Amino acid sequence: MENNLMLPALVLIPFLTGIGCWLVGKISSQLPRWLALIGMVVTFVLTLMLWNHGTYQFNLGAPTFASEFQTNWIQPLGITIHFGIDGLSLLMVGLTALLGILAVGCSWNEIQTKVGAFHFHLLWSLAGVIGIFLALDLFVFFLFWEVMLIPIYFLIAIWGHQGTTQDAHIKAATKFFIYTQVCGLIMLVGILGLVVWGYLLTNGTMSFDYNFLMTVAHQVPAPFAYGFMLCMFIGFVVKLPLFPFHGWMPDAHEHAPTAGSIDLAGLLIKTPVYGLLRFVIPFFPAASEKFAHTAILLSVIGIFYGALCAYRQTDMKRLLAYASISHMGIVVLGIYSGTLISYQGLMILMLAHALASAALFMMTGQIYARFGTRDLSQLGGLRGQLPYLSFFLMFFVAALVGIPGLGNFIGEFLILMGSYARFPVFTIIAAVSLVFAGLYGLILIHRSLFGQPKTTQIIQDLNVRESVLLLICAFGLLWLGLHPQTFLDVSNSSMQWIANSYVPVQHTPELMQHAVSQLDQVEMR
């Protein structure tokens, strides 16, 4: 397959645009905003071009990709710059570009200090996320995994909300960094274990290539495979976050700027879902099957725990953070159910949750800009003061809790339907949790929109820029709810291949030799 230069361009455009934002920020505070917006629009357009011209059909016997880019990088260690895109990664890259546009748009008036540096960190975090969704070399994947963390740390530490105590935003950023850095190192242990095992199996071939390490992973003895799987599982679910690894998330959201919260809820917590689907399930099908009951038990606990904590919050951002923890429990249930229906529902839920949570975090920022608080006990009566904002808030809360006709409902319904065939008891318990989602949604609506206004001042309703950003999210949720087949067709073969790979397989030495020969062909280019 010929190298498709559009794949590295998807990563390089945000990287280079971010550097440009930093440089022009010394000249003007408006230029970085426009440059960042143009960069993310171009990235989104490239994704649409790949969608139109690619054929996203998987060979169910082996992983194949519609487009690839591969070139040597660090040859002694077998490291290549290897990008590939299929239906799963295409949708996630498109989501990243779209939310990048929204993040730039919602920061237009919010960020007034160090504007160039802010957009530099924002775009570099987005470039890291895109790199994660494209990387087929696990060293490059880990590199982007780490690149993504550092800019988000600075977004929270420098532009985050101070909170009630001094340096609270710095403490929240440090907590986020420690959690994610430690989990990344644990994941690296699992990756290096596979690389070393492949080196021993092939008598001297070292490679981080996706296909090669998958072949190696299928020949690792069961105890070691289980250990490698746990390392990668922990590395991913801490960032998901799955109960009980969720401690960093509410604090990070509470203090992050609005764009940072969009990045965290809409994109950052989707990267570990992608990692579980792309690496853990195909690499370790037998170990994942053995671990499934434990993972699903944690997911069910997380569903109820997140919903209960969300119900008890008064800070809007912390409420939405715990709601995301609850939703990620449903995601893990879908991953370990191992059926095509649940995987397809998982795809829709990831897209819908990203749009709904991004919109609600934007609205939280809009409310904070007008009233100087996110505390629900200090709000009330917004329905009479701000009719447009009230309409959108009710719409997106309805989407978040899974009202029929919107994307979240389709995703949750498909996950529960697909999971019931394998784990009926867990699925019934998880379905009950949807009642709790309605409770914290109603609390949010009741405390903010109804009752007596806390101020008699005339407050401006949503302006055109704010309304357009929210309409983009609303249109996306309606399309996901009414025409989900648009996205299901793109991801179908990829999800079918992952579902098939969940069945334990045995690779022969001939297949290992085939994987090694593929690496030799790369080195000869």
Helices and strands as residue ranges (DSSP letters): H 6-24, H 31-53, E 67-74, G 75-77, E 79-85, H 87-106, H 115-134, H 138-159, H 168-201, H 210-217, H 222-237, H 248-255, H 258-262, I 263-268, H 270-275, I 276-280, H 281-283, H 285-311, H 316-337, H 340-371, G 376-378, H 382-385, H 387-400, H 407-420, H 424-449, H 464-482, H 485-501, H 509-524
